[in-house]
Each structure stands twice: as structure tokens, then as C-alpha cells.
Amino acid sequence: MTDDKIWGRRLAVYKGSNNARAFVELCVTLVPFIALYVAMWASLSVGYWLTLILAFPAAAMLVRLFAIQHDCGHGAFLTSKKANDWLGRTLGVFTFTPYDDWRREHAIHHAGSGNLDRRGFGDIDTLTVAEYSALSKPRKIKYWLYRHPIVLFVIGPAWQFLLRHRWPTGKTKNLMPFLSTHSTNIGIALFSVAMIWLIGWRAYLMIQIPLIAIAASVGVWLFYIQHQFDETHWENNPHWHREHAALHGSSYYDLPQPLMWLTGNIGIHHVHHISSQIPFHALPRVVEDYPELKEIGRLTIWESIKCIPLTLWDEEAKRMVSFRQFRRSLRLANPLPA
């Protein structure tokens, strides 16, 4: 574990916001997003098929806006904490994400990522083989449905961003989650009213719903593949170490350069978990300076697709397994009588 702790000190030099660079990153993301949004509205007079085609690049720019919001949450985008927070809150109106409530839960995720005793905060629900085996049949079906790709990457993301984010997460005496969520809701309502006044309710819904749904699916997929891969890392409290979990429990999603840019380099996730205050635009420089990091948790697009069936953490094998692998192991352990 000592070697893993060294990385935090090595990467400290990459921390630090740059306001000029941040302004450029915001402009090259926000301006194309607005242009594509206008193009989607103009395309309605041509045909809805064209609107849906344009929804994909527009959603990609919305994902990049979320990456900026994500950096604001870590205090890594701008030099001022107050500026980070207010930019994050403003972007939350476009990403349909209550910034302060999300930031609180995301901080808990970072503090306990890969810890089996601290699951359930800002992550994909994951059961161990033993936990799944102990479930009743109805609860097994419920977990199976939850982990089904259609639910996980299509229905679930739309529900999460369009509906679930409209109410604060968790129970706390702190008013912040409540205020954050409903101030974002008010912002979304004001934006929606303005857009309906400008282009009409029908055009607004035909643009906004597919835009949010596509961006949400991409976002959930990225978050899934950042932690749900074959040889990820999970441990219980006595054996869990933050640096080791950050380095080996988060993937390096080796995407083609255009996709890496569109996703705000968040695929370099192991580096992000080691030092979350490194701005997203500096992450590629880290893996260039330390090429050995490229071989830890590396996933190509094809390898990431093969991770979709993985659903359970096998504590004995120390790897993710699919339902099919789980059933096969049961048959081998309990063969039918001759």
C-alpha cells in the first residue's frame, strides 16, 4: 500500500485551477451547446428525425457541461470556491442536477469508493455473491431487474435526471439538500417557462426530453464503467485503503481523443480518484508524464462493452462476475445426483 500512497504526493503538482483556461473550456462547451440547441429547434420544421440526430451531439456537449459542473464540485475548475459553487449551481439548471445536494453525495462516494461497508452513496448498487445468495426470490428478481442493461442505461438514467433529482437525496437535518434541490427546480421551471414562451411547449418537450435522456444515459454509462469492471477493487473496512481503492477500483477508460475531450477526460478516473482537485483538462498530462498509469485498470471501448453483464462482486475471487457465472459456480458446487 505504501507505493499507492506515493501517488498522492507525486500528483500534487498538477493541482491548481487556471481561470483563463477554465474560461476557454467553458466557452468551447457552452457556445456549441447553445448552437446545437437552436439547431434542434430549427430542425423541427424539416423533420423530427433530424432533431433526434442533432440531439446526440447536443447531449455530448451537455455531458461536457456536467464534467465542468463536476470539477466545480471538487473546487478544481476556478480558483474561487464561491465562483465554483455558483457556476456549478447555474449549470445544474441545464444538467437537471441539484449542485449542492449532488456535491454532498459525490463527496461521500469519493471518501468510501471501493469500501464494501460504505456502499449506497452516489454509486451503482452492487451486491456481493454472498449477499445475493441470501436474498429471497422476489428481492433477487428486483436486483436482477435493476441491473438489467435496459433499466440501468436507458430507463434508470432518464428517471434519475428527469424525476429523481427533483427531490433531495437521503435524510438529514441539514436544509442544504432541500434548498439545493428546490432552488434548482425553480431555475429549471423558469428556464422552461422562458423556452415555452419562445418556442412553444410542444417544441420545448420534443427538444428537452431526448436531450436530457441521451445525456443521462451517457453519464450513467461513464459512471458505471469507471467502477464496474472485471478486476475492480472492493474491500471491507479493516482491509480498505483509500489510495489503493482509488488506483485499482477506478478504471482508465482509454477512449479515442474526440470522445475523451467530449467527456471531460473523466475516463482517466483512477487519477481523478487519487487527486480529485486536478482539473479535468490536466488529467491527460498526468498519464503522459506517468505512462505506467495507463496500464492500471485500462479499458478499451470493446472491453468496456464486455463488462455490461458483470453484476456481482465475488469476494473470494476478488472480481466482478455475471449472473451466468454465478449460476455456473452454483452448479459446479452442487452437482445434480446421477
Buried (B, 14 or more C-beta within 10 A) or exposed (E): EEEBBEBBEEBEEBBEBBEEEBEEBBEEBBEBBEEBBBBBBEBBEEEEEBBBEBBBBBBBBBBBBBBBBBBBBBBBBBEEEEBBBBBBBBBBBBBBBBBBBBBBBBBBBBEBBBBBEBBEBBBBEBBBBEBBEEEEEEEBEEBEEBBBEEBBBBBBBBBBBBEEBBEBBEEEEEEBBBBBBBBBBEBBEEBBEEBBEEBEEEBBEBBBEBBBBBBBBBBBBBBBBBBBBBEBBBBEEEEBBBBBBBBBBBBBBBBEEEEBBBBBBBBBBBBBBBBBBBBBBBBBEBBEEEEEBEEBBBBEEEBBEEBBBBBBBBBEEEBBBBBEBBEEBEEEEEEEEE
